[in-house]
């Protein structure tokens, strides 16, 4: 019983720490605009679907890191201008078709589920002691 209580608590607290960054992505998705960004640096290879590689973009003299995977490096080159979603004042950029809503919802459900498990286990342990 203690394991489930602490596991639920970890899920709840972990989601609290992860939701703000996901919320920032959600703001960029909803309020950002599509701009042309220049690819400044590509990894030598992007082979492998499970490994994330960092690509550096620039827009108006500011550099942005964005992870990528797959064959992105083979399809694009340094100096190429590509569409990215940008929100003034944010350090996060998104691809035009990238969505953060699923991540936000899943973290909220995970946090709520963890809190619910912890509360139920706490009530269960209190009723067993009586």
ABEGO torsion letter per residue (X at the ends): XAAAAAAAAAAAAAAAAAAAAAAAAAAAAAABBBBBBBBABBBABABEAABBBBBBBBBGGBBBBBBBBEAAAAABBBGBBBBBBBBBGBABBBBAABBAAAAAAAAAAAAAAAAAAAAAAAAAAAAAAX
